[in-house]
């Protein structure tokens, strides 16, 4: 999905592991006042096709290839990148490799060059075997439970999150709209999110938003991100875990100020 004037300065806004580009709606609407904002659905998520080769295509390297193809197709020479969780990891790897010099500023939403093992186990436990429900209302209650760490969201935002990430099964039940095989990334590519070498090679401005109770981006990892590589600006987001929903004015202000060079 794209927002704003296509001639304006571009921003790629990339969603998290089991989510869709529609998670970026509020942020994109805000940024679109000054930017052209592109919010893709990763392969295997939302409206994108599922991979015919999960073991080789559900991994950061292939996601970066897709990102390069996307920005090239759109004719974007340079742009900023805002990524939540997996979307941030894609941006980090891309900025260090195939899109080096083209990503001008990088915003990492509760992600870094290393993941906490306990959080990886938690994600694997629910993402690889998504629940199914008789009604969309029941699916919404499930989302409210597993995504409680996102922080405050209005009832309308919870409903939209549910409706834009629901898939109907052949038996009529509804389930989250992604390919469960995408979790194989953590089995086939167990070190995919260990990216300190790439981090240390970066020299562009980086903003890291860390949910104050995040179980994925630990405080010591955030401290190391301040001290090495591009020496990120780290901002703690109160009232959130993994990952801040980027859906309220306080979140918008931090991101906008950074993208504008502040």
HUKAJO-V621336 format. One line per field, one symbol per residue. phi: phi as a letter, one per 40 degrees, with the letter a starting at -180 (. if undefined). psi: psi as a letter, one per 40 degrees, with the letter a starting at -180 (. if undefined). burial: b if it has 24 or more other ideal C-beta (glycine too) atoms within 12 Angstrom, else e. A space follows every 50 residues. Layout:
phi = ???
psi = ???
burial = ???
This chain:
phi = .bbgccccccbcbbccdbbbccccdccccccccbbcbbbcccdgbfcccc ccbdcbbcacccccdcccccccccgccbacbbbcfdccccccccccbcbc gcccabbbcfaacabcdccccccccbccaccbbcbcccccccccccbdcd gcbcdcccccdcccbbbccdcgcbadcacdccccdcbcbcbcbcbcccdc ccbccbbbcbccbdcbbcdccccccccbgcfccbbcccgbbbbdcfbbdc cdccccccccgc
psi = iiiaheeihihhhhiadfaieededddddddedeihhhgihiheibeiii hegddeegiddddddddddddddefhdiiihhhhbddddddddddebdfh edhdihhhgfiaehihdddddddddddegiiiididddddddddddeded ahiidddddddddefihhideeiiiigihdedeededdgdedegfdddde eieihhhhhhhdfhedgiddddddddeibegihhhhhieibhihefeidd dddddddddee.
burial = bbbbeeeebbbbbbbbbbbbbbbbbbbbebbbebbbbbbbbbbbbbebee beebeebbbbbbbbebbbebbeeeebeebbbbbbbbbbbbbbbbbbbbbe ebbbbbbbbbbbbbbbeebbebbeebbbebbebeebeebbebbeebbebb bebeeebbebbbbbbbbeeeeeebbbbbbbbbbbbbeebeebbebeebbe ebebbbbbbbbbbbbbbbeebbeebeeebbebbbbbbeebbbbbbbbbeb bbebbbebbeee
